[in-house]
Structure formats: C-alpha cells, structure tokens
Amino acid sequence: MSAPVATSPRRERRRGSRATFTSVLGELLLTAGVIVLLFVAWQMWIGDLIISAQSNSQGQEITHKWEQRRYPTCHLSWPTRTPVRPGTSRLC
C-alpha cells in the first residue's frame, strides 16, 4: 500500500468558512424579499378588513334609506282590464 501524502498545515483551506460579498448580498436580498412579502400580505389583510367594514356600513345606510322611503299607495281594484304598455307597470 502506498503511504499517505503529507500536506502542510498552511496550505489547507477551509471551504465555506469565509463569507464572500455575493453570499452576504444574497442573504440580504432574500431577507429583504421575505420582509416585503410579509408587508404586502399584512397590507392586503388589513385592507380587506377596512374595506369590508366600509362596505358593511354603506350597506346599512342604504338599507336604512330604503326603510325610510314611502311608497305611494294605489287605489285600483284588481284585476284591471286595461292593457299594459311595455315599459310601464300596473301598480299606479
């Protein structure tokens, strides 16, 4: 068998132990991307809550207006024999 080759301790390099500029930049960009995505998701969630609350209050206002509206009463006896023209109604 052959004897193991002796290497000097000075020449051995540890790979991956030293951070390079590109690896640090990549980590920073990934972290910034995650933070931006979390911010966008939070904005959409909060925006959805705010918009749904506004829509709900607008719907309640319209319902209240419709409840306050008074409709004219008709004094027609049913059934009427008069023909109804298209686009009109028989109510009054």
N, CA and C of each residue as an Amber inpcrd file, in Angstrom:
protein
   276
   0.8240000  -1.1620000   0.0000000   0.0000000   0.0000000   0.0000000
   0.8760000   1.2360000   0.0000000   0.2700000   2.2760000  -0.4870000
   1.0650000   3.4940000  -0.5720000   0.8980000   4.3050000   0.6970000
   1.8940000   5.0780000   0.9910000   1.8690000   5.9150000   2.1930000
   1.0490000   7.1700000   1.9230000   0.3250000   7.6590000   2.9230000
  -0.4630000   8.8770000   2.6960000   0.4420000  10.0630000   2.4130000
  -0.0300000  10.9290000   1.5500000   0.7310000  12.1020000   1.1680000
   0.5940000  13.1370000   2.2790000   1.6760000  13.6360000   2.7160000
   1.6600000  14.6350000   3.7820000   1.4580000  16.0110000   3.1790000
   0.5410000  16.7630000   3.7430000   0.3220000  18.1350000   3.2860000
   0.6550000  19.0660000   4.4180000   1.1260000  20.1940000   4.0510000
   1.4970000  21.1440000   5.1040000   0.2380000  21.8010000   5.6440000
   0.2020000  22.1030000   6.9440000  -0.9960000  22.7050000   7.5330000
  -1.2970000  24.0980000   7.0010000  -0.2930000  24.7640000   6.4620000
  -0.5210000  26.1150000   5.9500000  -1.3520000  26.1070000   4.6780000
  -1.1960000  25.1060000   3.8720000  -1.8480000  25.0930000   2.5690000
  -3.2960000  24.6240000   2.6180000  -3.7100000  24.0420000   3.6920000
  -5.1000000  23.5860000   3.7760000  -6.0160000  24.7830000   3.9500000
  -7.0270000  24.8090000   3.1460000  -8.0170000  25.8850000   3.2220000
  -9.3450000  25.2990000   3.6340000 -10.0020000  25.9970000   4.4400000
 -11.3550000  25.5810000   4.8010000 -12.3110000  26.2330000   3.8110000
 -13.0400000  25.4190000   3.1270000 -14.0020000  25.9600000   2.1750000
 -15.2930000  26.3070000   2.9050000 -15.8560000  27.4570000   2.5790000
 -17.1370000  27.8640000   3.1480000 -17.0220000  28.5200000   4.5110000
 -15.8600000  28.6700000   5.0180000 -15.7610000  29.2890000   6.3280000
 -15.7080000  30.8060000   6.2400000 -15.3370000  31.2940000   5.0950000
 -15.2510000  32.7420000   4.9170000 -16.4180000  33.2260000   4.0630000
 -17.1320000  34.2280000   4.5460000 -18.2770000  34.7580000   3.8090000
 -17.7760000  35.6840000   2.7170000 -18.3090000  35.4740000   1.5280000
 -17.9410000  36.3370000   0.4120000 -18.9760000  37.4390000   0.2600000
 -18.6440000  38.4030000  -0.5310000 -19.5440000  39.5280000  -0.7660000
 -20.8540000  39.0610000  -1.3760000 -20.7780000  38.1450000  -2.3330000
 -22.0000000  37.6930000  -3.0100000 -22.8960000  36.8890000  -2.0780000
 -22.3060000  36.1000000  -1.1810000 -23.1520000  35.3370000  -0.2620000
 -23.8530000  36.2610000   0.7350000 -23.1650000  37.2860000   1.2030000
 -23.7790000  38.2510000   2.1130000 -24.8650000  39.0290000   1.3850000
 -24.5890000  39.4340000   0.1570000 -25.5890000  40.1560000  -0.6370000
 -26.8150000  39.2800000  -0.8940000 -26.5870000  38.0180000  -1.2040000
 -27.7100000  37.1000000  -1.4250000 -28.5640000  36.9290000  -0.1880000
 -27.9350000  36.7880000   0.9710000 -28.6830000  36.6710000   2.2260000
 -29.5060000  37.9280000   2.4980000 -28.9130000  39.0840000   2.2600000
 -29.6270000  40.3450000   2.4880000 -30.8100000  40.4960000   1.5390000
 -30.6180000  40.1160000   0.2760000 -31.7140000  40.2140000  -0.6840000
 -32.8480000  39.2470000  -0.3390000 -32.5120000  38.0380000   0.0930000
 -33.5490000  37.0890000   0.4950000 -34.3130000  37.6010000   1.7190000
 -33.6050000  38.1360000   2.6770000 -34.2580000  38.6700000   3.8690000
 -35.1630000  39.8430000   3.5140000 -34.6740000  40.7330000   2.6470000
 -35.4960000  41.8750000   2.2280000 -36.7380000  41.3970000   1.4700000
 -36.5960000  40.3810000   0.6300000 -37.7440000  39.8450000  -0.1060000
 -38.7930000  39.2580000   0.8090000 -38.3600000  38.5300000   1.8380000
 -39.3070000  37.9510000   2.7890000 -40.0300000  39.0580000   3.5540000
 -39.2940000  40.0780000   3.9470000 -39.9130000  41.1900000   4.6850000
 -40.9290000  41.9130000   3.8050000 -40.6080000  42.1290000   2.5350000
 -41.5430000  42.8030000   1.6200000 -42.7960000  41.9490000   1.4200000
 -42.6280000  40.6440000   1.2590000 -43.7890000  39.7720000   1.0820000
 -44.6750000  39.7670000   2.3290000 -44.0740000  39.7500000   3.4920000
 -44.8640000  39.8200000   4.7180000 -45.6090000  41.1510000   4.8250000
 -44.9650000  42.2380000   4.4270000 -45.6090000  43.5430000   4.4640000
 -46.7890000  43.6000000   3.4960000 -46.6150000  43.0590000   2.2950000
 -47.7110000  43.0590000   1.3090000 -48.8810000  42.2160000   1.8120000
 -48.5850000  41.0580000   2.3960000 -49.6580000  40.2150000   2.9250000
 -50.3890000  40.9240000   4.0540000 -49.6570000  41.6090000   4.9160000
 -50.2790000  42.3410000   6.0160000 -51.1510000  43.4670000   5.4820000
 -50.6670000  44.1980000   4.4810000 -51.4520000  45.2810000   3.8940000
 -52.7440000  44.7610000   3.2780000 -52.6570000  43.6210000   2.5970000
 -53.8610000  43.0600000   1.9850000 -54.8510000  42.6140000   3.0530000
 -54.3760000  42.0390000   4.1300000 -55.2480000  41.5680000   5.1950000
 -55.9180000  42.7470000   5.8910000 -55.1440000  43.7600000   6.2520000
 -55.7020000  44.9420000   6.9160000 -56.6280000  45.6900000   5.9540000
 -56.2170000  45.8180000   4.6910000 -57.0570000  46.4960000   3.6950000
 -58.3850000  45.7960000   3.5160000 -58.3610000  44.4630000   3.5260000
 -59.5970000  43.7090000   3.3840000 -60.5250000  43.9630000   4.5670000
 -59.9660000  44.0350000   5.7600000 -60.7990000  44.3130000   6.9390000
 -61.4040000  45.7100000   6.8670000 -60.6170000  46.6840000   6.4590000
 -61.1080000  48.0680000   6.3850000 -62.1690000  48.2100000   5.3090000
 -61.9090000  47.6390000   4.1380000 -62.8670000  47.7540000   3.0280000
 -64.1660000  47.0330000   3.3570000 -64.0850000  45.8760000   3.9890000
 -65.3160000  45.1570000   4.3290000 -66.1250000  45.9220000   5.3740000
 -65.4450000  46.5860000   6.3030000 -66.1700000  47.3930000   7.2910000
 -66.8550000  48.5860000   6.6220000 -66.1710000  49.2270000   5.6750000
 -66.7790000  50.3520000   4.9670000 -67.9710000  49.8900000   4.1310000
 -67.8300000  48.7670000   3.4540000 -68.9330000  48.2510000   2.6430000
 -70.1240000  47.8860000   3.5150000 -69.8470000  47.3320000   4.6790000
 -70.9280000  46.9720000   5.5820000 -71.6760000  48.2090000   6.0570000
 -70.9350000  49.2640000   6.3910000 -71.6120000  50.4860000   6.8550000
 -72.3870000  51.1420000   5.7150000 -71.8650000  51.1150000   4.5040000
 -72.5940000  51.6730000   3.3620000 -73.8650000  50.8750000   3.0940000
 -73.7770000  49.5670000   3.2210000 -74.9610000  48.7320000   3.0340000
 -76.0190000  49.0110000   4.0770000 -75.5870000  49.2450000   5.3090000
 -76.5490000  49.5800000   6.3580000 -77.2060000  50.9320000   6.1060000
 -76.4480000  51.8960000   5.5900000 -77.0160000  53.2040000   5.2640000
 -78.0740000  53.0900000   4.1700000 -77.7760000  52.3160000   3.1390000
 -78.7370000  52.1450000   2.0420000 -79.9910000  51.4460000   2.5440000
 -79.8120000  50.4200000   3.3740000 -80.9610000  49.7210000   3.9340000
 -81.8170000  50.6560000   4.7670000 -81.1770000  51.5020000   5.5590000
 -81.9180000  52.4640000   6.3820000 -82.6820000  53.4540000   5.4960000
 -82.0510000  53.9200000   4.4080000 -82.7400000  54.8350000   3.4860000
 -83.9340000  54.1480000   2.8440000 -83.7690000  52.9070000   2.4530000
 -84.8730000  52.1870000   1.8270000 -86.0110000  51.9580000   2.8100000
 -85.6790000  51.7350000   4.0710000 -86.7290000  51.5480000   5.0650000
 -87.5080000  52.8360000   5.3110000 -86.8550000  53.9820000   5.1610000
 -87.4980000  55.2710000   5.4060000 -88.3160000  55.7450000   4.2090000
 -88.0890000  55.1780000   3.0360000 -88.7800000  55.6060000   1.8280000
 -90.2550000  55.2280000   1.9160000 -91.1000000  56.1530000   1.5190000
 -92.5360000  55.8840000   1.4970000 -92.9810000  55.6910000   0.0550000
 -93.6800000  54.6490000  -0.1500000 -94.1650000  54.3420000  -1.4820000
 -95.6090000  54.8200000  -1.6140000 -95.9820000  55.2820000  -2.8030000
 -97.3770000  55.7160000  -2.9910000 -98.3260000  54.5250000  -2.9120000
 -99.4880000  54.7830000  -2.3750000-100.4830000  53.7090000  -2.2890000
-101.3820000  53.7760000  -3.5130000-101.7790000  52.6520000  -3.9740000
-102.6540000  52.5610000  -5.1450000-104.0830000  52.2660000  -4.6920000
-104.9900000  52.8510000  -5.3750000-106.4000000  52.6230000  -5.0560000
-107.0980000  51.9890000  -6.2450000-106.4060000  51.0920000  -6.8880000
-107.0000000  50.3950000  -8.0270000-107.6200000  49.0940000  -7.5400000
-108.6810000  48.7380000  -8.1810000-109.2770000  47.4450000  -7.8450000
-108.6870000  46.4060000  -8.8040000-108.3150000  45.3250000  -8.2740000
-107.7140000  44.2630000  -9.0970000-108.7850000  43.2850000  -9.4960000
-108.7530000  42.6630000 -10.5540000-107.8850000  42.8360000 -11.7120000
-108.4060000  43.9420000 -12.6200000-107.4920000  44.6340000 -13.2270000
-107.8710000  45.6800000 -14.1810000-107.8760000  45.1030000 -15.5810000
-108.7110000  45.6620000 -16.4040000-108.8230000  45.1790000 -17.7740000
-108.0710000  46.0620000 -18.7560000-107.3970000  47.0930000 -18.2730000
-106.7060000  47.9880000 -19.1940000-105.3980000  47.3390000 -19.6340000
-105.0660000  47.4590000 -20.8960000-103.8090000  46.8630000 -21.3680000
-102.6030000  47.6080000 -20.8070000-101.5490000  46.8830000 -20.6030000
-100.3140000  47.4590000 -20.0650000 -99.3280000  47.6200000 -21.2110000
 -98.8440000  48.8570000 -21.3600000 -97.8420000  49.1100000 -22.4030000
 -96.4800000  48.6050000 -21.9440000 -95.6510000  48.1780000 -22.8600000
 -94.3050000  47.7240000 -22.4720000 -93.5220000  48.8560000 -21.8290000
 -92.8030000  48.5640000 -20.7630000 -92.0100000  49.5660000 -20.0590000
 -92.7640000  50.2560000 -18.9420000 -94.0450000  49.9390000 -18.7670000
 -94.8210000  50.5480000 -17.6750000 -95.2950000  49.4340000 -16.7450000
 -95.8080000  49.8530000 -15.6040000 -96.3280000  48.8640000 -14.6780000
 -97.7890000  49.1660000 -14.3420000 -98.4580000  48.2460000 -13.7620000
 -99.8630000  48.4120000 -13.4100000-100.0580000  48.9140000 -11.9940000
 -98.9970000  49.1410000 -11.2640000 -99.1710000  49.4640000  -9.8470000
 -99.9400000  50.7560000  -9.6600000 -99.5990000  51.8160000 -10.3320000
-100.3020000  53.0830000 -10.1450000-100.3700000  53.8660000 -11.4340000
